Amino acid sequence: MAYYLAKRLLLMIPLLIGITVITFGVIHLTPGEPVEMQTAMNPKVSAEARDRLRKYYELDKPIHVQYYRWVSRLVRLDLGKSFSPDGRPVAAKIRERLPITINLNIISLILEFALAIPIGVMAATHRNGPLDRWTTVFVFLGFATPLFWLSLILMYLFGIQFGWLPISGLHSLGYATHGFWWQLWDLAKHLVLPVSVATFGSLAGLSRYMRSGMIDTLGQDYITTARAKGLSERVVVYKHALRNALLPVITLLGLSVPGLIGGSVIFESIFSIPGMGQLFYQGVMARDYPLVMGILVIGAVLTLLGNLLADLGYALADPRIRHGRGGAL
Amino acid sequence: MTRRDSYLRDVVLRRLRSNPLAVSGGIVVLVMFLVSSLAPVITPYQPNTLDAYHVLLPPSASHWFGTDDLGRDVFSRMVYGARVSLKVGFVAVGIATVIGTIIGLIAGYYGGLVDSLLMRFVDIMLCFPTFFLILAIVTIREPSILNIMLIIGFTGWMGVSRLVRAEVLSLRERDFVQAARAMGCSDLRIIFRHILPNAMGPVLVYATLGIATAILTESSLSFLGIGVQPPEPSWGNILASGKEFLEFAWWLFLFPGLAITVTTLSYYLVGEGIRDALDPRNVR
């Protein structure tokens, strides 16, 4: 296990270097200069001031020097200062936004698993029955429906037509003046729509994955053995099959990280939730290069960590790997 | 060889035809093709004609899907929007498939260091939240249909390359490839004549599903205002104007959203249908 962990950590180093190279390349090898964006609209900015800005951002240096400077600051977790007028450090901006996105995603992940596992199991055990057919239809709809459209429809129905739920932000006006329970209730109401949309988006894939995993497992010899022993179907399905079918789902968790982060742009900007997706969108629109680069790097590193955790979880859950007999790894 | 090919094709086509979901998906896809190629004939109005006297009209006999805030006919705009979706879907997936196939072939066939380097590159690319990457590049370069197609293509090839590589790894050791090598065929001939045709099935499935994803990505970008720029119509940017008039004009967001959902759903159904038809476990 220790050997496995060490090997995995070492393998991450070239990936991290690659991530920084690609992030840097994407931003710097495309035409258009940040200083121009910042000053072009403003006739008061003289050529001299423009030069000063360019120097401040080190845009006058050759590209490899810029990269070197950026990476050496990066390893000290210094992501530079935002181009936006407030000029705050990018790291601080990300730090206040990231928890919102992560918490939202954790809530919807929990919901997804709570729904997808029973749906997948039922669809697999009642294969080709009415429930299986309906979940298949639902799953395809989940793949095909654009999340921003679903958000709009829900906003229209529950926010405007029925007026049951707030449609933007996380808090109502005057939030701070109320007691704790009122605040909690208010937050919950604001979260219903975005969380439902996020959950619906990934539910489809997860339940389908769960279904095929269950079908594969139920066809294994040890399941036949368990049935032959005379165990009840309930025990066979939930004790013997489910635990094995859940194993690959752990990996799926790691793989879903980039999709979750990427998807946050859409519903955070629709529902005006001040998370990392919205921050990225604002940064991109303002061509705030340090911010965009910072979020790209953080997003990629989070994915890397997600994969690592998923693999470790898999190794812990699977005795074949835990006891070091998984020679392939 | 050719006889086996045509036999396989017959079997796959027969199975595809007997799958009602795949057939209905295929019909929708064909209709979309027809609609977008006949756009000027079908549309009752010009997609960009402004009409200040008929602003935000609900659906009626003269304006089937109503009009938008500038008095433009939503149905006509959606027909032209279908063209955009189709173009983006096919071109982006075409780019991704070609890049992914070439990289997968090289990595799988040559193996060793080349394979390790290429696959690490794939791993790195897969770390980025794709939508972030697309958003960043599209904005820094100009948002335009061409750039969107290129960028969705250049950020979407990793899955194909892994798929092709895995196929090549298993095909490489088969007898018929060994025989071709023993006969002195060149690497290029072995790759393109013997390996590639046998690896195309899964790639076709992946590409069909990819078209759906590309259409969704384009409409998301256009919805966020970073995709197809008005006045050029796209389903995504019609929806964006629907968001502004959410309270007054349900037709502005209902119809384009339905169009996107039905279209992507159809590509998924066709893709899944081909997957089932190609699966040897389904032989009956």
Interface residues (C-beta under 8 A of the other chain):
Chain A: P14 L15 G18 I19 I22 V26 I27 T30 P31 G32 F140 L141 F143 A144 T145 P146 L147 F148 W149 L152 I153 M155 Y156 I160 P258 G259 I261 G262 G263 V265 I266 S269 I270 F280 Y281 V284 M285 R287 V292 I295 L296 G299 A300 V301 T303 L304
Chain B: R120 F121 D123 I124 M125 L126 C127 F128 P129 T130 F131 F132 L133 L135 A136 I137 T139 I140 R141 A212 L216 S219 S220 F223 L224 I226 L239 G242 K243 L246 E247 W250 F253 L254 P256 G257 I260 T261 V262 T264 L265 Y268 L269 E272
